[in-house]
Amino acid sequence: MLLLGKSDPMCVVHVRTLDLPELSEQRTEKIENEPNPVFRRTFRMTYRFEEQQLLTFKIYDVDSEDSDLEDHKLLGFADCHLGQLVFRGEVGSTVTSRGIT
């Protein structure tokens, strides 16, 4: 991730299906002063073969201890389907301020 200056990034993962606009939201730890974070927290999710489960990864610069995401700067995001992760083991992408590249 290319950033100007130092940030205190945190990743927020949203899980959605076609039936439900948002099933859950999970967050990683905040990493202080790191322009290229490697998050340690892992997430457990139930994979449903018959449903398309869309994952959205949003990276925020944490500016305060407030848990409200509107109080933090959105740095970028990326989307993928949970099935891609299950079958490929990984999805390579770069998170940018305009989304996935």
DADAHU-V748485 format. One record per helix or strand of 3 or more residues. SS is the DSSP state (@ for helix, = for strand). FROM is the first residue (numbers start at 1). LEN is the number of residues. If there is no record, write none. Layout:
SS|FROM|LEN / SS|FROM|LEN
This chain:
=|9|9 / =|24|4 / =|53|9 / @|69|3 / =|73|9 / @|82|7
